Amino acid sequence: MRREKEEIGINIFYSSKIDISGKLSNILWGIEEEEIPYILIQSEDIDAKKMGSIASKSSKLGVGIGIGEKEVTLYQEKLEMDKPLFRYDLDSDESILRAVGVNGARLIKGNPFIIPEMTGGK
Amino acid sequence: MKLIVGIDIGNATTESTLAEVNGRDINVLSSGIVKTTGIKGTKENVKGVFASLQKAFQSAGRDMSELSMVRINEAAPVIGDVAMETITETIITESTMIGHNPTTPGGAGIGVGISVLIENIDERLSGEDIIALISKDTDFQNAAKKINEMTARGVNIKGAVVQKDDAVLINNRLNKKIPIVDEVLYFEKIPINMLTALEVAEKGKVISMLSNPYGIATLFKLNSEETKMIVPISRALIGNRSAVVIKTPKGDVKSRIIPAGKIHIAGMSKNREIEVDKGAEPIMEALEICFPVNDIWGETGTNAGGMLEKVRIVMAQLTDQDPKDIKIQDLLAVNTFVPKKVKGGIAEEFSMENAIGLAAMVKADRLQMERIALDLQEKLGKNVVVGGVEAEMAIIGALTTPGTNKPLAIIDMGAGSTDASVITREGRISSCHLAGAGNMVTMLIDKELGLENFDLAEDIKKYPLAKVESLFHIRHEDGSVEFFEETLDPRTFARVVILKEGKMIPLDIDEPIEKIKRVRRDAKEKVFVVNAIRALKKVSPSGNIRDIDHVVLVGGSALDFEVPQMVTDKLSYYGVVAGRGNIRGIEGPRNAVATGLALSYEEG
């Protein structure tokens, strides 16, 4: 049930060099469980910070996720590129990847974040 | 001309006032304040006295060699302690219900069927109504696939209970939508092969069928006797967005009263015995009947009894007396509601239970102030004397607040006790000590919000709240908005925070800011405002509060950002001018006793 064609949503820019259908799907599932739409956009870039930042600025909801070669970032449109709201390595636990998606949605809903460092992803 | 200093060793702070004496003229030069070292009335205090003195001399730019006399307060030690007795509890036997609010349940509606683990659902159940139980070992994609398959083969899957936070993900992948409750922590406790009813309300609504006794009766086809039995269940589920009720042969939800023992009050002429579980009012009434009180004790094995004995023993050690000789003279009992984890619950359900908060106070007649004076004299090489009675000194100090006059009362709101004294027009002084002060407020906040963290409760008591509404702005508890240039800490986002000294401390409680604010203000009202009235009634020569013209609030709790206003507001109904003290027009509510000690110096 991916809603790739909807206009309003969290923009997710992902590098064409990586496979997002495997473990990285957890990011998408986190957003889905929180009932917020998202838009997947493939990019030739590999820098997660640059992609996440651009994604947030182009999102109508002002929230973007960048999935680069090595890391995943979450941005709110007003944040500077060198200061992502959350940043994790791509090989992080599934629960952490899911938390990135959940937090992106909660940023829009105005609900408290999951802080994986404190709760172990719960 | 000579220099004298008044020193007040309090429970929390040691304050000093440095003054220059010229014949009958006493001119205050400066003051000092430091934390009290050790328990008030013990030798450890001397260190704090020294530090306080140094501060006063430093800010006056004078040298300690010029000092000719130190006056310290003669203090009757007063200590207090607090305890809480929960007097009701809710117990679920055989796990008959799940009532909690996962943030994102799936689907909406009502489903009734037999509870079966998803791995055990197969074609043999076709035609049956089933509620699927999905543990954390089954991922949502497999769960959804299995439900779709089984539904296609004729099994009527009417709903699902999920351990993980997967309800929406599962529901999105179903061909036929069903209500799903998720985040059920103690999943393994759910009884299987039992008739189960499940309800999920639409967004923004609360369940209506399972929170209604007749609703449950309809779903489970109960008779009138059985319907009576399930009332506590439906009551416990009111206000939830999702719930599960399971019909087990012996399952039950009980609300019961926990025996909390008795409290004995021995007065000068009357004695009373009150059961704690009857609530705060009978205790406070009995206390008034027995006034003046000789001693109070509780039953061993109860929280109240234990607390009363602890206070007795601490005071006995402090004053080198036999605990038997220490008498507890006052008690403050307060009714409250505390959240308690439901015994036998499956999803960490909480229920609000009745509880009673108790504060006790003991006062000893003597303290080793003479000993401390001698000790100090030795170390300083200066003349040290024990000055007047603390209550008198505090009044002399309080009268330096601009706008005050006799008859005047002071209320000293500390951490352990609330003390009051009054001076009549003719200059007669009387005083009293009451149980219940800052620490009791902290305990009430701690218990009512279910924090189990005294320091955090203390912060909630002392500082205002705000809600973090975006990464860049907060809304204060009064509704005003403040913006920030820098991104706020993600840990504070969408949370209620305490604004402590420029920092934001996020609260990990799922309560609206209004509720937390109300708990805080109610606790202060129940302790400080009630005690202000109690204290003034006791010290007023006529027993009538209206006969006192001025009330000056002093002590640490008078520095609170809202307590003085609450007391001012309440006392204005009695035509009394009440407000936070401002000693010598500059010190605020601090330094009253030390100022009194310095000003009451007479040569000779």
Contacts between the chains, C-beta under 8 A, distances in Angstrom:
chain1	res1	chain2	res2	distance
A	1	B	172	4.6
A	1	B	173	6.7
A	29	B	140	7.6
A	29	B	169	5.6
A	32	B	168	6.4
A	32	B	169	5.8
A	32	B	172	6.4
A	33	B	104	5.8
A	33	B	165	6.2
A	33	B	166	6.7
A	33	B	167	7.6
A	33	B	168	4.7
A	33	B	169	5.2
A	34	B	103	8.0
A	34	B	104	6.2
A	34	B	168	7.5
A	35	B	104	6.4
A	35	B	168	5.8
A	76	B	471	5.6
A	78	B	471	7.2
A	78	B	472	6.8
A	79	B	471	7.4
A	79	B	487	6.3
A	83	B	487	6.6
A	85	B	471	7.2
A	85	B	487	7.5
A	85	B	490	5.9
A	86	B	490	7.0
A	103	B	490	7.9
A	106	B	493	8.0
A	106	B	494	7.0
A	107	B	471	7.8
A	107	B	493	7.4
A	110	B	469	7.0
A	110	B	470	7.8
A	110	B	494	5.1
A	111	B	103	6.8
A	111	B	494	5.3
A	112	B	493	6.3
A	112	B	494	4.6
A	112	B	495	5.1
A	112	B	506	8.0
A	113	B	490	5.5
A	113	B	491	7.4
A	113	B	493	5.6
A	113	B	494	7.5
A	115	B	490	7.0
A	115	B	491	5.6
A	118	B	491	7.5
